[in-house]
Amino acid sequence: MSLTLELMNWVLDMVLQIIRELLGKVTMSSEPVNVNEFKALAERALPKMYFEFYAGGAEDEHTLKANEEAYQRITIRPRVLVDVSRIDMSTRMLGYSISSPIMVAPSGLHKLANPEGELATARAAAASNTIMILSFGSSYSVEEVAASCNAVRFFQLYVYKQRHVAANLVERAERSGYKAIVLTVDCPRMGRREADIKNRFSSYCISSVLSGWGYSIDGGSNLEAYVNSTLDPSLSWKDVAWLKSITKLPILLKGIITHEDARIAVEVGAAGVIVSNHGGRQLDYSPATINVVEEVVHAVKGKIPVIVDGGVRRGTDVFKALALGAQAVLVGRPILYGLAAKGEHGVKQVIQMLKEELELAMALAGCTSLKDITRSHVRTERDRCQSML
C-alpha cells in the first residue's frame, strides 16, 4: 500500500514537473526577444481584417518586401580595439533632444490594435524619450493625444480638396503644442491594397480627427474610396508655400525618394525630408528606401536633415541607415504590432529592443557616438559591384 502511494506521488510529481516545463515553454515562447517576433503575436491578437490592414502593401507587395530585404544585403565593416565602455546614442531632431535616432512613424487607426490606440503609443514614445509623428488618420484627436502626456510630437498632414480641413488641422496641431508638420507628398491617390479589397475593409472609424467625414460604398475597400474622394490630387510644389503661409511650424516632406525631388524640397524651404515609399503601400516596385537614401543625402548637401522610413526591424538596420547619411529612422509596423500584442508596454518594448540592438551594434563596430558612424562602416551592393570593375 505504501509502495503504491509512493508510486502515485512520484507519478504526480512527474506530471506536475512536465506541466511546469510546458507552461514555462509557453511563457518563454510568447515573450518576444526581438522586434520581428511581435508580428506573430499581433497576428494572433487581431482579427484577420485588421492585421492585414496593418501588414499589407500595394499590389504584388514587392516594395513592401524589398524594404526589409534591402537592409540584409548591406554589410557592416567593424573597427576594433576602440574604447567602447561608454556609448552615447542621443541626438537632436529640429533642435529637440531625443534619446536615440529611432522615432515613431505616422500610422493610422491605432485603436484597431488596442482600445487605448494612439494615447498608449504617445505615452510609450514619451517614456522612451523620442518623437512620435501623429498620423492624420489617428483614431484619437490631436487634442486628446496632446493631453495624454507631455512630449515633443509632430503632426502628419494630408491635404484635402477642401483646403479649410487641412488648415483647421494645422491650426489645431499648432495650438496643441505639436512642434512640426509632416506633409505626406506621395499620396495623390491611394495605392491598390488588395488585402483590404478582399477583406472589404470597413473601419469602425476613419478618424476621430475628422469625425463625421466617413464614406462608404457597396464593395471593395471603403477606406480607399474615402481617401480617393477627399484627398487633393492637384497638390504640387507651389502648395508647400501655401502651407508655410498658414503655420509657423517647420515643415518636413514625407515621401521623397529621388535626388530631383530632394533638391526641390530644399529650394521650397522644407525643414527636412523623409525618405519613404509609404511602407510599400502606394506605388509598388518603387525602390526600397535604404537603397535611395544616399541619393537623397547627397542632393540636400547637409542643408536639412534626412530621415529614413520603411523596413527597419533591427538595431543594425538603424546603424546602416545612419552610416549612409540619415539622421534618424522612423519605425511604423513594429510599433503597431507591439501595441496589438502588449499595449503600451509592447510599444515601449519595441523601441527599447531597437535601442539596445543599436547600442550593441555601435559597440561591436567601434563607435561610441552617432557621429562616429561613417560611410566607411558599411558596404552596399553598389560598393561590391564597383570593386569588381
PLY file of the C-alpha trace (Angstrom):
ply
format ascii 1.0
element vertex 389
property float x
property float y
property float z
element edge 388
property int vertex1
property int vertex2
end_header
0.00 0.00 0.00
2.76 2.42 0.97
4.66 1.46 -2.20
1.59 2.18 -4.30
1.15 5.54 -2.57
4.80 6.43 -3.14
4.46 5.46 -6.80
1.37 7.63 -7.16
3.15 10.57 -5.53
6.14 10.05 -7.83
3.89 9.97 -10.88
2.06 13.07 -9.66
5.35 14.90 -9.12
6.50 13.93 -12.61
3.22 15.11 -14.15
3.43 18.42 -12.29
7.04 18.86 -13.39
6.08 18.23 -17.02
3.20 20.70 -16.72
5.50 23.33 -15.22
8.03 22.80 -18.03
5.32 23.06 -20.66
3.93 26.22 -19.08
7.44 27.62 -18.90
7.96 26.93 -22.59
4.67 28.59 -23.46
5.58 31.64 -21.39
9.06 31.81 -22.93
7.77 31.37 -26.46
5.19 34.12 -26.03
7.79 36.61 -24.77
9.45 38.15 -27.83
13.21 38.51 -27.87
13.35 40.73 -30.97
11.09 43.11 -32.84
10.24 40.61 -35.59
8.55 38.29 -33.12
5.89 40.88 -32.29
4.39 40.37 -35.75
3.26 36.80 -34.99
1.88 37.90 -31.62
-0.08 40.68 -33.31
-1.46 38.30 -35.91
-2.80 36.06 -33.15
-4.25 39.01 -31.24
-6.03 40.80 -34.09
-8.95 39.99 -36.41
-7.68 38.99 -39.85
-9.05 42.18 -41.45
-7.23 44.45 -39.00
-3.94 42.58 -39.11
-3.86 42.59 -42.91
-4.72 46.29 -42.95
-1.57 46.94 -40.91
0.68 44.33 -42.54
-0.35 44.62 -46.18
1.14 46.55 -49.06
0.22 47.56 -52.59
-0.43 45.10 -55.42
2.33 42.41 -55.56
3.87 43.78 -52.35
7.28 43.83 -54.00
8.27 47.13 -52.39
6.86 46.03 -49.04
9.21 43.02 -49.00
12.13 44.91 -50.57
12.16 47.50 -47.77
13.28 44.84 -45.30
15.32 42.65 -47.65
17.47 45.55 -48.87
18.88 46.06 -45.36
20.01 42.44 -45.31
22.22 42.98 -48.36
24.23 45.71 -46.63
27.15 44.51 -44.52
28.85 46.26 -41.62
32.63 46.87 -41.51
33.54 46.99 -37.80
36.59 48.72 -36.36
38.27 47.04 -33.39
40.36 48.00 -30.38
38.25 51.07 -29.71
37.28 52.01 -26.16
33.51 51.43 -26.21
32.94 51.38 -22.46
30.55 54.31 -22.91
28.07 54.57 -25.78
26.04 57.72 -26.48
23.04 57.26 -28.81
21.42 60.62 -28.11
20.79 63.10 -30.90
18.67 66.11 -31.85
15.92 66.48 -34.42
14.93 70.01 -35.43
16.62 71.15 -32.24
14.78 68.73 -29.93
16.78 66.22 -27.89
15.90 62.54 -28.21
17.49 59.51 -26.58
18.25 57.77 -29.87
17.73 58.27 -33.62
14.67 55.97 -33.51
11.36 57.80 -33.95
7.73 56.67 -34.25
6.35 56.82 -37.79
2.86 58.10 -38.56
0.43 55.21 -38.97
-3.34 55.31 -38.85
-6.06 53.82 -36.69
-4.09 52.54 -33.71
-7.38 51.86 -31.95
-7.81 48.80 -34.14
-4.77 47.36 -32.34
-5.68 48.42 -28.80
-8.55 50.43 -27.23
-6.03 52.99 -25.95
-4.76 53.47 -29.50
-2.57 56.50 -30.13
-2.82 57.52 -26.47
-0.86 54.41 -25.48
1.61 54.89 -28.33
2.16 58.53 -27.37
2.82 57.62 -23.74
5.27 54.90 -24.77
7.13 57.29 -27.10
7.30 59.90 -24.33
8.61 57.32 -21.83
11.24 56.33 -24.41
12.24 60.00 -24.87
11.61 60.01 -28.59
9.39 61.82 -31.07
6.08 60.42 -32.27
4.59 61.66 -35.54
0.83 61.54 -35.05
-0.99 60.28 -38.12
-3.59 62.31 -39.97
-5.65 59.11 -39.66
-5.36 58.92 -35.89
-8.28 57.34 -34.06
-7.88 59.98 -31.36
-7.90 63.72 -31.98
-4.80 65.91 -31.96
-6.03 67.45 -28.72
-6.62 64.10 -26.99
-3.17 62.81 -27.90
-1.55 66.09 -26.83
-3.29 65.84 -23.46
-2.21 62.22 -22.90
1.35 63.12 -21.88
3.99 65.83 -22.07
6.30 65.18 -25.01
7.63 66.51 -28.31
5.32 65.43 -31.14
4.99 66.18 -34.85
1.75 66.03 -36.85
1.37 64.31 -40.21
-0.81 66.12 -42.74
-2.62 65.11 -45.91
-4.19 67.92 -47.92
-7.89 67.69 -48.72
-9.69 69.08 -51.74
-11.39 71.31 -49.19
-8.31 73.17 -48.02
-10.01 74.53 -44.93
-9.93 70.99 -43.48
-6.13 70.88 -43.67
-5.82 74.47 -42.49
-8.02 73.72 -39.48
-5.98 70.65 -38.55
-2.71 72.57 -38.82
-4.13 75.29 -36.58
-5.32 72.73 -34.03
-1.98 70.93 -34.05
-0.07 74.17 -33.55
-2.42 75.23 -30.78
-1.99 71.81 -29.10
1.78 72.11 -28.96
2.92 69.98 -31.88
6.40 71.04 -32.98
6.39 70.31 -36.73
4.13 69.44 -39.65
4.99 66.36 -41.71
3.38 66.77 -45.13
2.86 63.45 -46.92
3.59 64.02 -50.60
3.33 60.55 -52.16
-0.42 60.05 -51.98
-2.33 61.93 -54.72
-4.40 58.78 -54.85
-4.43 55.74 -52.62
-2.39 52.71 -53.68
-4.19 49.49 -54.56
-4.08 47.47 -51.35
-5.58 44.18 -52.40
-5.86 42.63 -48.96
-8.15 45.48 -47.91
-10.24 45.00 -51.05
-10.59 41.26 -50.44
-11.44 41.82 -46.79
-13.90 44.59 -47.70
-12.08 46.64 -45.11
-14.52 48.94 -43.38
-13.11 50.54 -40.28
-15.46 51.44 -37.48
-13.89 54.88 -37.63
-11.95 56.62 -40.38
-10.64 59.13 -37.89
-11.94 60.96 -34.88
-9.79 63.84 -36.08
-12.31 64.14 -38.90
-15.36 62.69 -37.19
-18.41 62.64 -39.38
-16.37 62.52 -42.61
-16.86 58.75 -43.13
-17.54 57.44 -46.60
-18.79 54.04 -47.70
-19.53 52.12 -50.86
-21.15 48.77 -51.57
-17.98 46.86 -52.49
-14.22 46.92 -52.13
-12.33 48.91 -49.55
-14.33 51.79 -48.17
-11.10 53.39 -46.91
-9.80 53.51 -50.48
-13.00 55.17 -51.70
-12.92 57.65 -48.82
-9.31 58.66 -49.47
-9.69 58.95 -53.23
-12.82 61.05 -52.89
-11.32 63.53 -50.44
-7.55 63.92 -50.99
-6.43 66.62 -53.41
-4.67 65.08 -56.45
-3.70 68.55 -57.64
-1.31 69.07 -54.71
2.01 70.35 -56.07
5.22 72.08 -55.05
3.55 75.50 -55.01
1.30 74.28 -52.22
4.26 73.97 -49.87
4.37 77.77 -49.97
0.66 77.85 -49.13
1.25 75.56 -46.15
4.17 77.69 -44.96
1.90 80.73 -45.13
-0.61 79.28 -42.65
1.79 77.99 -39.97
4.94 78.99 -38.15
5.87 75.35 -37.63
8.72 73.76 -39.62
7.53 71.52 -42.45
9.05 68.15 -43.32
8.17 66.41 -46.58
7.47 62.67 -46.32
7.68 60.58 -49.48
10.87 61.83 -51.14
12.86 59.06 -52.91
14.73 60.83 -55.74
17.55 63.36 -55.86
15.45 65.60 -58.14
12.67 65.94 -55.57
15.15 66.25 -52.70
16.74 69.29 -54.36
13.36 70.92 -54.91
12.45 70.23 -51.28
15.46 72.29 -50.21
14.57 75.05 -52.69
10.98 75.41 -51.40
12.18 75.68 -47.81
11.41 72.27 -46.33
12.87 71.83 -42.85
13.64 68.17 -43.55
12.82 65.24 -45.82
11.65 61.74 -45.03
12.80 59.09 -47.47
9.67 56.97 -47.68
7.67 54.82 -50.08
4.71 54.75 -47.70
5.76 51.39 -46.29
5.22 49.77 -49.68
1.55 50.76 -49.63
1.49 53.19 -52.57
3.47 52.63 -55.79
4.59 49.03 -55.96
8.05 48.45 -57.49
9.29 51.78 -56.21
12.76 51.30 -54.70
13.49 50.19 -51.17
14.13 53.31 -49.13
17.54 52.29 -47.80
18.70 51.89 -51.42
17.99 55.54 -52.25
18.90 57.28 -49.01
22.42 58.16 -50.23
20.98 59.72 -53.36
18.78 61.97 -51.25
21.54 62.75 -48.73
23.90 63.87 -51.50
21.16 66.01 -53.05
20.36 68.01 -49.90
24.09 68.56 -49.18
23.64 68.71 -45.42
21.26 71.68 -45.57
18.35 69.81 -43.99
18.03 66.52 -42.07
17.20 63.29 -43.85
15.07 60.67 -42.08
14.52 57.13 -43.42
11.19 55.32 -43.17
10.45 51.69 -44.01
11.90 48.26 -43.30
13.69 48.93 -40.01
13.50 45.77 -37.91
16.91 45.61 -36.21
19.31 47.93 -34.46
21.80 47.04 -37.19
19.30 48.48 -39.71
19.40 51.77 -37.81
23.21 51.65 -37.85
23.24 51.09 -41.63
20.83 53.97 -42.27
22.99 56.33 -40.20
26.15 55.17 -41.97
24.53 56.05 -45.30
23.83 59.58 -44.10
20.43 59.58 -42.42
19.98 61.49 -39.17
17.21 59.22 -37.86
14.83 56.41 -38.78
11.08 56.00 -38.45
9.54 52.77 -37.18
5.94 52.02 -38.15
4.56 48.48 -38.33
6.61 47.13 -35.38
5.04 49.83 -33.20
1.57 48.65 -34.25
2.49 45.02 -33.65
3.81 45.85 -30.18
0.64 47.78 -29.43
-1.57 44.90 -30.58
0.39 42.29 -28.64
1.07 44.07 -25.36
-0.44 47.54 -25.43
1.62 50.49 -24.24
4.21 48.15 -22.73
4.61 46.44 -26.09
5.38 49.73 -27.81
7.98 50.51 -25.16
9.49 47.06 -25.66
9.78 47.54 -29.42
11.57 50.87 -29.04
13.79 49.56 -26.24
14.79 46.45 -28.21
15.85 48.55 -31.19
17.78 50.92 -28.92
19.60 48.07 -27.19
20.45 46.44 -30.52
21.73 49.75 -31.89
23.88 50.26 -28.80
25.32 46.76 -29.21
25.96 47.28 -32.93
27.77 50.54 -32.19
29.95 48.87 -29.56
30.83 45.94 -31.79
31.55 48.27 -34.73
33.78 50.53 -32.64
31.52 53.62 -32.50
30.97 55.46 -29.22
28.58 58.10 -30.58
26.39 58.62 -33.63
28.93 60.96 -35.22
31.43 58.09 -35.20
29.20 56.09 -37.57
30.51 56.85 -41.07
30.11 55.67 -44.63
33.22 53.52 -44.23
31.35 51.32 -41.75
29.05 49.76 -44.36
29.35 48.06 -47.71
26.41 48.09 -50.14
25.69 46.05 -53.25
26.82 49.00 -55.35
30.12 49.09 -53.48
30.67 45.42 -54.24
29.84 45.90 -57.92
32.21 48.87 -58.22
35.01 46.91 -56.55
34.81 44.33 -59.33
35.18 46.85 -62.15
0 1
1 2
2 3
3 4
4 5
5 6
6 7
7 8
8 9
9 10
10 11
11 12
12 13
13 14
14 15
15 16
16 17
17 18
18 19
19 20
20 21
21 22
22 23
23 24
24 25
25 26
26 27
27 28
28 29
29 30
30 31
31 32
32 33
33 34
34 35
35 36
36 37
37 38
38 39
39 40
40 41
41 42
42 43
43 44
44 45
45 46
46 47
47 48
48 49
49 50
50 51
51 52
52 53
53 54
54 55
55 56
56 57
57 58
58 59
59 60
60 61
61 62
62 63
63 64
64 65
65 66
66 67
67 68
68 69
69 70
70 71
71 72
72 73
73 74
74 75
75 76
76 77
77 78
78 79
79 80
80 81
81 82
82 83
83 84
84 85
85 86
86 87
87 88
88 89
89 90
90 91
91 92
92 93
93 94
94 95
95 96
96 97
97 98
98 99
99 100
100 101
101 102
102 103
103 104
104 105
105 106
106 107
107 108
108 109
109 110
110 111
111 112
112 113
113 114
114 115
115 116
116 117
117 118
118 119
119 120
120 121
121 122
122 123
123 124
124 125
125 126
126 127
127 128
128 129
129 130
130 131
131 132
132 133
133 134
134 135
135 136
136 137
137 138
138 139
139 140
140 141
141 142
142 143
143 144
144 145
145 146
146 147
147 148
148 149
149 150
150 151
151 152
152 153
153 154
154 155
155 156
156 157
157 158
158 159
159 160
160 161
161 162
162 163
163 164
164 165
165 166
166 167
167 168
168 169
169 170
170 171
171 172
172 173
173 174
174 175
175 176
176 177
177 178
178 179
179 180
180 181
181 182
182 183
183 184
184 185
185 186
186 187
187 188
188 189
189 190
190 191
191 192
192 193
193 194
194 195
195 196
196 197
197 198
198 199
199 200
200 201
201 202
202 203
203 204
204 205
205 206
206 207
207 208
208 209
209 210
210 211
211 212
212 213
213 214
214 215
215 216
216 217
217 218
218 219
219 220
220 221
221 222
222 223
223 224
224 225
225 226
226 227
227 228
228 229
229 230
230 231
231 232
232 233
233 234
234 235
235 236
236 237
237 238
238 239
239 240
240 241
241 242
242 243
243 244
244 245
245 246
246 247
247 248
248 249
249 250
250 251
251 252
252 253
253 254
254 255
255 256
256 257
257 258
258 259
259 260
260 261
261 262
262 263
263 264
264 265
265 266
266 267
267 268
268 269
269 270
270 271
271 272
272 273
273 274
274 275
275 276
276 277
277 278
278 279
279 280
280 281
281 282
282 283
283 284
284 285
285 286
286 287
287 288
288 289
289 290
290 291
291 292
292 293
293 294
294 295
295 296
296 297
297 298
298 299
299 300
300 301
301 302
302 303
303 304
304 305
305 306
306 307
307 308
308 309
309 310
310 311
311 312
312 313
313 314
314 315
315 316
316 317
317 318
318 319
319 320
320 321
321 322
322 323
323 324
324 325
325 326
326 327
327 328
328 329
329 330
330 331
331 332
332 333
333 334
334 335
335 336
336 337
337 338
338 339
339 340
340 341
341 342
342 343
343 344
344 345
345 346
346 347
347 348
348 349
349 350
350 351
351 352
352 353
353 354
354 355
355 356
356 357
357 358
358 359
359 360
360 361
361 362
362 363
363 364
364 365
365 366
366 367
367 368
368 369
369 370
370 371
371 372
372 373
373 374
374 375
375 376
376 377
377 378
378 379
379 380
380 381
381 382
382 383
383 384
384 385
385 386
386 387
387 388
